[in-house]
Every structure is written in structure tokens, then in C-alpha cells.
Amino acid sequence: MTLSRQSAGPVLGPNLTELYKSLAKRVAGLLDSRGLVAVIFSLKTFGAALIALFLAFWLGLDEPKWALMTVFIVSQPDSGLVLAKSFFRMLGTIAGALVSTVLVFTFSQYGELFLASLAAWIGLCNFAARTERNFTSYGFLLAGYTAAIIGIPAALNPNGAYSLILARFTEISVGLACAALVSTVILPRELTPLIVARTRALARQAEQLATSAVNSVHRRKDIAAKRLQLVKDLAVAEAMRSSAYFESPEALLLSEALRRRMEAALHLAAVSDATLATSGSSESFGSEHPATLASLISAADDTPFGNGALISRLVPVEARRTLDDALVQLQRSEAAFYLRSPVPTSNVCPRLWSDPLDAALTGIRSALAIIITSAFWFTTAWPSGPTAVISAGVACSLVGAMKQQATVSFALILALLVAALPIFVTVFYIMPIATDFLSLGVALAPLLMICGFIIAVQPLGVFPVVYFAISSNIDNTMRYDAVGFLNNSLAILIGFGIALGLFATFFPENPARLGRRFRGQLFVQLRNLARRRAFTLQEYESALCDHLAMTLEPISDVLIVNECLGSAVAALSAARAIDNLNRTIRKGQLAAEMATEAPRLLRQISKTPVKGGRASLTRSAWTARLLRRRALAMARTAVDTKEAEVLGSVIVDLETLRSGLLKVRQLLPDNSDVR
Amino acid sequence: MFAEIDFLGAFVPAIAAWFLASVGLFVPLDVLLTKSGAYRLFWHPPLVRFALFAIIFCGGSLELSMR
């Protein structure tokens, strides 16, 4: 018995294991292929939509179409994303329902006032959505257009307003529950393993970038491309992390460690820029044990030439030290992640940057769309006017949060025109054949499953489903009204058309303006950093990376992309110098004279005006140079090596700050110094 | 029997309140089970997670409705 086991084991065991492993690998690879993911997603979403529709019919809800529509709106191929989106959709729906209740019970007798306040609310929500990120932004959008979706029908029928608001809320909740349940229980596609793999890849990318920066063989153009890719990948990874947070408690526990890992990768990438700037000028990168700053200072001649040569040696040595520290930090964060050691949760919520002007324009544009469509409705007394107003609100909200809005809204209108025929055929030729729920499911399958497949590839595919749900008025007792269908279709097209017109004409987004606003933002945040009140360097780096990725997303012009990247690198190097100086000042390691002069310089930078800022920055750069010379003189006379070392790093910071400030001048408008 | 709850003048079904209470019970239990690694014993953790919530919600609802 024992013998036969022993003989069979080595022959069959490994073969079976290998077979099993290769089979599992093949199945996993197949399940991960894009096409199959889309097919599975389409089937799951259709199943969830049918469950939601059945529940809505069974509960006797007023308009089951909202449950069906909600399933498609929140569904995403990754289950973590569905939960996050559902959570924020629920919050947005509650806020929208509450506001519509207030508006209906206050202004329903005064149509103009009602629509004006609705326009103001939607404008405000879209403004807030533009300043936020990911699904928080989505929550604000929802709060805006839910008020239109619920409020307008309720205001037209104030007597049944309360029950209508409650019914809409219930229908949406049923849709959310079904989508969340199906996406998490049936063939879930968890986000956590994806984000873990992505952060691992990011860490390797950052290490490669650092290696390329140290090794001067690599061309700067290649390094810039790598850096750009890293910035984009980091932004995607951060968006995934913030959604994975909702997936499971395990994802929640990993979230902080993942954040640290990404921050360390970003810091390494940012630091490698400084190394890149100095890599050609020093031999210190080749040596394993670079000299200390104090020893370099004591060995140099005290002549103008000697001082210049000394500075150009000190800067790369310090850059190498910073790079080494960043590498160690990345490795520590990786070790902490793999060993699952407890990571202290940061109490500081990273503040991301947003462009207030851009957000304000989005808000005004949305409010204008509501006002113009309402004016058209009131003037023509058009029975489908409410649908047009709701469509304009929805289009402004959803498309307003995207980039290239005019192009997207045009594509949307085209998609709706294309979808009109299959939807018409489904509603008026296929659905009437259905006699029970099962046959209704079969009737809906072709259209909804194709839409589900499209959504997995392109999220805008959800609009045809919304169009179908609104125009079909799917209910327990169906009424087939072709005239109503055409009127609704026309109303949706007019609403979207007005939104498109505004996106194309009312301060349309253009790459040059985006780049200009980005550079302005860099300068403002640099001032805040010098003021010390805003954030730490790590927060500055994270916010810069996020803002850079967001700005570059719609820009295809290589010149503008390079300008933005160059500005970001200059701002980062100045920010690092400011942060280092701030930390040295806080530690109280500076001698009396430097301890008063360095904070004064930072105050001077923090008060730099935008107008005439170039001259002010030049003055600050000269002050930094003066302070650097004084620090060098003090370092030469320092008796203590530790003091000389501190002064040496201050010299490097002041030199980096000086050159950074001169580069940062380019962030400001050209004509600012013209008097 | 479930009575309706008066919430700011609006009658809300009591089952909605119990739903929120169930979520409140489920979340700490879920975190505890994840930390202890209990979910690793199961083939399909999301199904177990859902079943756990269904037991808490439905069990509590039945218990409350019979009073």
C-alpha cells in the first residue's frame, strides 16, 4: 500500500498539479480577456436589471423603469467600483430628494422661481462636482440632477409630490441593491488584487525612472515619457484605491499601506527629477560612498571660482542622498505592505487642487442650460418641455464632469440618433409580443445586453439605456404610445442639443487655457507651501501629480504637454527646497542670522503677487543667492562638523531654491512686468 | 407587526429602520471576521458575506414582526 502510493505519487502528482495549474492559469487568462469581461459584465448587468424590474413590479412601484435604469447607471465591470458608485449614488439621491422636497413645497406655485432655484442648485452641485474627484464628484452630480428628475414631475403635481418623491427613492434603492448584490456575489471581479498588482508595477516604474535619472546614458526624452506614464498610472491607481475602499474590509485594511506605497513611488519619481538635473555635472553618482557636505566645504578654495565649483559639487551629492532616502522609503513601504505590519493611519486628509474658475464656468453653464430650456418650454407651452429640461440638466451634469465636453456631447447625440431605431423596434414590435415577465425578459435581452457590452468598453453606452427606459415607460400595464415616444425623443435631443451648444460656445475648454491655468495653480500652491499653512511636501507632490494627470488627460498637443511637465518639475524642485528650509527652521538648527533671514525669504516668496510676480521672484532668487553666500561663509568658519553639515544642506536648499525660483518665473504670465 | 415610524412628519416603514440597524450590526462583525481570517475558510467569501447579512436582516425582521 505504502509502496504503491510512493510509486504513484511522483509520477502522477506533479503532472496533475502542473495540468491543474496550467488549466487554472488558462481559465484565469481567459476570464481576464477584455472581450469575455465585457460579455460577463453584460450578462450580470442584464440579470441584475431583470431582478430589479421584477422586484419593482412585485412591490407595485409607480415607475419600475427607474429601478432598471439605476442598475445600468451604477454597474461597472469591477465590483468595488459598483459598491463605491452605489454608495455615492445613494448619498446623492438622498440629497437630491431632500432638496426637491424643499423646492416643491416652497416654489411649486411659482414656476419661474422653481426653475430658477433648480438651475441654481444644479449649477452649485456641478461646481462642487468639478472640484471633487472620482465618485465623490459623482455624488454631487447626482444630488444636482436628481433634484430635476424628481422635482419637476413633483412640482407639476404638487398634491402627489410626497408619494412621488418616496416612490422614486424606493425605485432607485431597489436598483442599487440589485446591482450591488449581483456584482459582488456572481463572478465578482475584485478591485483589490488589481490595485495591488498596479501599485507593485508603479513601484518598479519609479525605480526604473530613478535608475534612468542616475544613469546619464538614458535620453531625457525617454525619461520624460516614462515620467508622464508614471503620473498617469498613479492617478488611475489612486482612483482605484479610493473605490476599492468600499469593496471589503480587507481592502479597507490594505488601503493605507497601498497609499503609503504609492506616495513613496511618487516621491522617488519626483526626487529623481532633481537627480536628473545634476547627473551630468558630478562624478559623485558613480561612487558608492559619496563625500559628506562638510568635508567638501572644508576642502574647497575660498575664491569665486572655488565657491562656484563647490556649489556645483554640493548639489549633486545632496541630490544623491535624497534619492537614496527616497529609495529606502519605497523599500520600507513595500516591506510594510508585504509583512502586513500595522501602518499608522494618517489623520491629514490630502487636499487636492482644483481650478475654481473652471468649476465656476461648469456650474454657470449648467444653470444656463436649465434656464434656456425652461424659457423655451414656457414660451412654447410644449407638453414635452419637462423632459427637455431634465435632459439638459442630466447632460450638463454628466458630460460637464468629463473632458472634451463639446466632442462628448456631440458623440452622445449621434449615439442617441443611432440607438433610436433599435429602441423603437424593441418598444413597438418586440415588447408587445411579451405576455409574462419571462417573455418580457427575452424581449429586452438583445437591446439591453448589447448596451451592457458597450458600457463595459465605453461608459457612455449607458445613455441609450436611459433613453430606452424613459421613452418606453416600462410598467406592469404597458401603454404603447408612438407619438409620446417621438415627443420624448425630440425633447431628449433638444435638451442634449442645448447642452452641446453651451459646451461649444460658453467659454469652451481649450488646451492652451488648461495649460495656462495649470501653471497658475502651480504658482499659487507654491506660495501656500512657503506660507507653511497649507501642506507638507508629500501632500504637495500627491496633489501636483493628481492635478497634472487631470490637466493632461484631454491635451494631445505635445508642446503643451511638455510645457506642463517642465513647469511641474520646476515647481517641484522649488517646493522641495522650501520644504527642506522650513524643516531646518522648525528644528531650530540654524545660527541666529540665518534663523531670521531664511524665514524672511520664505515670507517674501509667499507674498509674491501674480501681477509683477516675475520681478518679485527674481528679487527672491537674488536674496536666496545672498543667503547662500552667507551660509557658505558661516560653514567655512564652523568648528562643529554637524553644524557645517546642516549649513551645507542649507546651502544646497538655497541654491536649489534660487534656480527653482528663476524657472518658476515662467509660470507667470509674460506681460506681468510691463509697467 | 411592523408599525410605521414618524420621521419628521413622514411615515417611514419600520423595516427601513431595521435595515439600517442590520447594517450597523453587520459592518463591525464583517471587519472582525476579515481580521481574524475567517473568510479564508470559505470558497466564495462574498456569498458568505451576503448570507450573513441576510441572516441578520431577515432573522431580526422575523423576530420583530412576531412580537
Interface residues (C-beta under 8 A of the other chain):
Chain A: S79 Y162 L166 L181 T184 V185 P188 S248 P249 E250 L252 L253
Chain B: A10 D30 V31 L33 T34 K35 Y39 H44 P45 P46 L47 R49 F50
